[in-house]
């Protein structure tokens, strides 16, 4: 049996850097394969601008921000449009295209915007999903019922991580389910837009683990207010391509080695116990070890290029810098999301 069914991860995930202009910029992916993205995450590297999220289920004229709890915003042509191997920016918009500025875009492929839909049934929300079962990624949209119910995700496998965001309701944090967070991850959630520690609340997923067909949402406003619209980005691990786990910090510069089974192209981590920023690294902005270029999904700050944080190796990543409590605090649990540059 083959080690992995994904020999070329660039079919499903790519990172691309680009420079802004006074006119529209066409961002063409540079991987081994073309990638028409369905989920686009853009951050200005040299400015204090928001992290912008676009997807083809909601429509790429609609934005969310990982560092905000705001409701969805509809753009007037200044956001992005999807191309067969990348995307194009609007003519001017500081978050995605400012003249002379540098940007990074992380992009994932789902199903070209084509959704499978369902109607409300009892307390189960109405909505739909677009899915790529090979890559283990689906984008789920639904309308809340205000009572505990289930929603289909289409993965055909148990999700290991889910990012939830209320679209129509302001002042609702992102809620993050992660299998490695605690011993009860369906009750204990993280918030992508804050540095806060894990929150314990059964109103999140009704203390019910997701299955290979559905996830459960309870009455919490972050996931299921009656009549409000939501988006959920769902991931299941694929050997040689993606991994969603946790490690224990050591507090010293010779930190833990985390085996993923692939050379990571993208790693995002969060200390689940302290008020530490999320941290995001990729091999495009820091192509050589040690990996220094760091962005923080919960804040709009410029890219940090100070100390060595990780080494991205052929079969995993090595944690560095013992003084960095966000990634290596002694005895703390740090959850991670990782996607491959190429299989081991």
C-alpha positions in Angstrom: 0.0 0.0 0.0 1.3 3.4 -0.9 2.5 5.6 2.0 0.3 8.5 0.8 -2.3 9.1 -1.9 -1.1 12.7 -2.3 2.3 12.7 -4.0 2.1 16.4 -4.9 0.6 18.5 -2.1 0.6 21.6 -4.3 -2.5 20.2 -6.0 -4.4 21.0 -2.8 -2.4 23.6 -0.8 0.0 26.4 -1.8 1.6 29.4 -0.3 2.4 32.4 -2.5 4.0 35.7 -1.7 3.5 38.8 -3.8 3.9 42.6 -3.9 1.1 45.1 -4.0 0.5 47.6 -6.8 -1.5 50.6 -7.7 -3.6 48.4 -10.0 -4.9 44.8 -9.7 -2.3 42.1 -9.1 -2.6 38.6 -10.5 -1.1 36.1 -8.1 0.0 33.0 -9.9 0.9 29.9 -7.8 4.3 28.5 -8.2 3.8 24.9 -7.1 4.3 21.8 -9.2 0.6 21.8 -10.1 -2.1 24.4 -10.8 -4.3 25.2 -7.9 -7.6 27.0 -8.3 -8.3 28.0 -4.6 -11.5 27.7 -2.7 -10.2 29.1 0.6 -7.8 32.1 0.5 -6.2 33.6 3.5 -4.2 36.8 2.9 -2.0 38.8 5.2 0.0 42.0 4.5 3.5 41.3 5.9 4.9 44.8 6.3 1.8 46.5 7.7 -0.7 46.3 10.5 -3.5 45.0 8.4 -6.1 42.3 9.2 -5.9 38.7 8.2 -8.5 38.3 5.4 -10.4 35.2 4.7 -12.2 34.5 1.4 -13.9 31.3 0.2 -16.0 30.2 -2.8 -18.9 28.9 -0.7 -19.8 32.3 0.7 -18.5 34.0 -2.5 -15.1 35.7 -2.7 -16.6 39.1 -2.5 -17.2 38.4 1.2 -14.5 38.8 3.8 -14.0 37.5 7.3 -10.9 38.2 9.5 -9.1 35.7 11.7 -8.1 38.5 14.1 -11.6 39.9 14.6 -14.9 38.7 15.9 -16.8 40.9 13.4 -19.6 39.8 11.1 -18.9 39.1 7.5 -18.3 42.1 5.2 -19.3 42.3 1.5 -16.7 44.0 -0.7 -17.3 46.4 -3.6 -14.9 44.8 -6.0 -11.8 45.5 -3.9 -11.3 41.9 -2.6 -10.3 39.0 -4.8 -11.4 37.0 -7.8 -10.4 33.3 -8.3 -8.3 32.1 -11.3 -7.4 28.7 -12.5 -3.9 28.9 -10.8 -4.3 31.6 -8.2 -6.3 34.7 -7.8 -6.4 38.4 -8.6 -6.7 41.3 -6.2 -8.8 44.4 -6.4 -7.4 47.6 -7.7 -6.7 49.0 -4.2 -7.4 47.5 -0.8 -4.8 47.8 1.9 -5.4 44.3 3.3 -4.7 42.5 0.0 -3.1 45.1 -2.3 -1.2 48.2 -1.2 1.3 49.7 -3.6 4.8 48.8 -2.5 3.8 46.4 0.2 4.5 42.7 0.6 1.8 40.0 1.1 1.4 36.3 1.7 -1.5 34.2 0.6 -2.3 30.7 1.8 -4.6 28.8 -0.4 -6.6 25.5 -0.2 -8.6 23.6 -2.8 -12.0 22.2 -2.0 -14.6 21.6 -4.8 -14.6 24.7 -7.0 -17.5 26.2 -5.1 -19.9 23.3 -5.9 -21.9 22.4 -2.8 -24.1 19.6 -1.6 -27.1 21.0 0.3 -29.5 19.9 2.9 -32.7 21.3 4.4 -33.4 22.0 8.1 -34.6 18.8 9.8 -35.8 19.2 13.4 -33.0 20.9 15.2 -30.5 20.1 12.5 -29.4 23.2 10.6 -30.0 23.8 6.9 -26.9 24.5 4.8 -24.4 22.8 2.5 -20.8 21.7 2.1 -18.2 21.6 -0.7 -15.6 18.9 0.0 -12.4 17.5 -1.3 -12.2 14.0 0.3 -8.7 13.3 -1.1 -7.3 16.3 0.7 -9.5 16.0 3.7 -11.0 19.5 3.5 -14.5 20.8 3.5 -16.2 24.2 3.7 -19.6 23.9 5.5 -22.2 26.7 5.6 -25.3 26.5 7.7 -28.1 28.5 9.4 -28.4 28.0 13.1 -31.4 26.6 14.9 -30.6 27.6 18.5 -30.9 24.0 19.6 -28.5 21.1 19.6 -28.3 19.5 16.2 -26.0 18.0 13.6 -24.6 19.2 10.3 -23.1 17.1 7.5 -19.5 17.9 6.6 -18.9 15.5 3.7 -15.4 14.3 4.6 -16.3 10.7 4.9 -13.9 10.6 7.8 -13.8 12.1 11.3 -12.7 15.7 11.3 -9.6 16.4 13.4 -9.9 20.2 13.4 -12.8 22.6 12.6 -12.8 26.4 12.5 -16.2 27.9 13.2 -17.2 31.5 12.6 -20.6 33.4 12.8 -21.1 35.3 9.6 -24.2 37.4 10.3 -23.8 38.1 14.0 -21.2 40.6 15.3 -19.0 40.2 18.4 -18.8 36.4 18.1 -15.3 34.9 18.4 -14.0 32.2 16.1 -14.4 28.8 17.9 -11.8 26.1 17.2 -12.3 22.4 17.6 -8.9 20.6 17.7 -8.5 16.9 18.5 -5.2 17.6 20.4 -6.5 20.4 22.5 -7.6 18.5 25.7 -9.0 15.2 26.6 -12.5 16.6 25.9 -12.0 18.7 22.7 -15.7 18.7 21.9 -16.3 20.8 25.1 -13.0 22.7 25.3 -12.5 25.1 22.4 -9.9 27.7 21.4 -10.6 31.1 19.8 -8.7 31.9 16.7 -9.1 35.7 17.1 -7.7 35.9 20.7 -4.7 34.8 22.7 -6.8 33.3 25.4 -6.5 29.9 26.8 -8.9 27.0 26.2 -12.6 27.7 27.1 -14.6 24.9 28.7 -18.3 25.2 27.6 -20.7 22.4 26.7 -22.7 24.9 24.6 -20.0 24.5 22.0 -20.5 21.0 20.5 -22.7 19.5 23.1 -19.8 17.5 24.4 -20.2 15.3 21.3 -17.2 14.3 19.2 -17.7 14.7 15.4 -18.3 11.5 13.4 -17.3 10.5 9.9 -20.6 12.1 8.6 -21.6 15.0 10.9 -20.5 17.4 13.6 -22.8 18.5 16.5 -23.4 22.1 17.4 -25.1 23.1 20.7 -26.8 26.4 21.6 -23.7 28.6 21.9 -23.9 31.8 19.8 -20.5 31.1 18.3 -21.8 28.0 16.5 -25.6 27.9 16.5 -27.8 31.0 17.2 -31.3 30.6 15.8 -31.5 32.1 12.3 -27.8 33.2 12.2 -25.5 32.1 9.4 -22.2 30.3 10.0 -19.2 28.9 8.2 -17.1 26.0 9.3 -13.7 24.9 7.8 -13.2 21.2 8.4 -10.1 19.1 8.2 -9.3 15.4 8.6 -5.7 14.1 8.5 -4.3 12.7 5.3 -1.1 10.7 5.6 1.8 12.5 4.0 -0.2 15.7 3.5 -1.7 17.0 6.8 -1.5 16.6 10.5 -3.4 18.1 13.5 -1.9 17.2 16.8 -0.2 18.5 19.9 3.2 18.5 21.6 4.5 19.3 25.1 6.8 22.3 25.4 10.3 21.8 26.9 11.3 25.3 27.8 14.7 25.0 26.2 16.3 25.8 22.8 16.6 22.1 22.0 12.8 21.7 21.9 10.6 18.8 20.9 10.7 17.2 17.5 7.2 16.7 16.1 6.9 13.9 13.6 4.4 14.6 10.8 5.5 12.2 8.1 6.1 15.0 5.6 8.2 18.1 5.2 5.9 20.9 6.4 5.1 23.8 4.1 2.8 25.5 6.7 2.6 25.2 10.5 0.2 27.0 12.9 0.5 26.5 16.6 -1.3 27.7 19.8 -0.4 27.2 23.5 -3.7 26.0 24.9 -3.0 27.0 28.5 -1.8 30.6 28.5 -2.5 34.0 27.0 -0.2 33.5 24.1 -0.6 34.5 20.5 -1.3 32.0 17.7 1.9 31.6 15.6 2.0 30.8 11.9 5.1 29.8 9.9 5.6 28.7 6.3 8.5 27.6 4.0 7.8 30.3 1.4 8.5 33.2 3.7 11.4 31.4 5.4 12.7 28.9 2.9 15.8 28.0 4.9 16.1 26.7 8.5 15.8 28.1 11.1 12.4 29.4 10.3 12.1 33.0 11.6 9.3 34.7 9.7 6.3 34.6 12.0 2.8 36.0 11.7 0.1 35.9 14.4 -3.5 35.0 13.2 -5.1 36.7 16.2 -3.5 40.1 15.7 -2.9 42.4 12.8 0.8 43.1 13.5 3.6 43.1 10.9 5.7 40.0 10.3 8.2 39.2 13.0 11.7 38.0 11.8 13.5 37.9 15.1 14.5 34.6 16.6 14.6 31.1 15.2 11.4 29.4 16.1 11.2 26.2 14.1 13.3 24.0 11.8 11.0 22.5 9.1 12.5 19.1 8.4 12.0 16.3 5.9 9.6 14.4 8.2 8.4 17.0 10.7 9.4 20.1 12.6 11.8 20.9 15.4 10.8 23.4 18.0 13.5 26.0 19.0 13.8 28.9 21.4 13.0 27.9 25.0 12.1 31.4 26.0 9.3 31.5 23.5 6.3 30.6 25.7 3.9 30.6 22.8 5.6 27.7 21.1 7.7 26.0 23.8 6.6 26.8 27.4 7.8 24.0 29.7 5.1 21.4 30.3 2.4 23.3 28.3 0.3 21.6 25.6 0.7 23.3 22.2 -1.7 22.3 19.4 -0.6 22.4 15.8 -2.0 22.4 12.2 0.5 21.3 9.5 0.3 20.9 5.7 3.0 19.3 3.5 5.5 20.7 1.1 6.2 17.1 0.0 5.8 13.7 1.6 8.6 12.0 3.5 
